């Protein structure tokens, strides 16, 4: 019963120093107390308080204007042309708008706390953390007092401008995400369709398989048993970086391997897609797109070095370990009249990581 009457009894006990560490001094330091309270000009002059309030919500509205300008600058100074001057203007004016929005928001919040909110000194005693009902009630009371002292509940101009500025400060960042998405054009109608982009690569019927990065075509007779060769489409070597060389290579890169024909059982493989034990699979892991480039000759396993997904080449590159969700896409191949390895078609499924719109 006594414990319930004195809610801080257990805490006072925790304040006692350890007997082994206590040091008794004859002249302990006296508590000097708080210095005399100094009133601010806004506490003495109601007109100064009104000016401070106007300054605060003006800064918040200025922050709102900066956010709106950043969004407008994104549209007024596009970078689709690719010219350096357009990119500079875009970065400059969007950056100025965001800087104004954040700076005005910060200065307004500081001025609000220093000039408008209640100004008084208090001492908060340190004590052990408890989860009693009285503590929770005290927390609610603290929020109530904070609302009263800050004026957040009654100063509608400041509250409304602050909420508007905070919401608007997020919008420029959200707007900039739009620039990360490709856009379709009459010249490239599928540029804005990620499903179509991942469903088609440079491989086509009759496209020769070539060494990466030299672009030298590969003869079937040149591949030795157990070999693994990094392969690109022959026409990719003539593509410039400005025309999307890296993007096309990232989708079309292939790993070519040669096994004994009897090591490719018909019940687990599409033999018509291979040639004399030579198979070609996408080098892009179906987990998160890392390059699958480690080949074990004895086990015929392909290993992704990023997250250790393993694929069995002798079983249509089926997943045998790791987080990958599906086998590596296989490129159908054959040979042409000159003995060079060529593709029968493009991949029959999207390459790369699995995604929600994959067909």
Buried (B, 14 or more C-beta within 10 A) or exposed (E): EEEEEEEBEEBEEEEEEEEEEEEEEEEEEEEEEEEEEEEBEBBEEEEBBEBBBEBBBBBBBBBBBBBBBBBBBBEEBEBEEEEEEBBEBBEEBBEBBBEBBBBBBEBBBEBBEEBBBEBEEEEEEEEEEEEEEEEEEEEEEEEEEEEEEBBBEEBEBBBEBBEBBBEBBEBBEEBBEEBEEBEEEEEEEBBEEBBEBBBBBBBBEEBBBBBBEEBEBBEBEBBEEBBBBBBBBBBBBEBEEEEBBEEBBBBBBBBBBBBEEEEBEEEEBEEEBBBEBBBBBBBBBBBBBBBBBEBEEEEBBBBBEBEEBBBBBBBBBBBBEBBBEBBBBBBBBBBEEEEBBBBBBBBEBBBBBEEEEBE
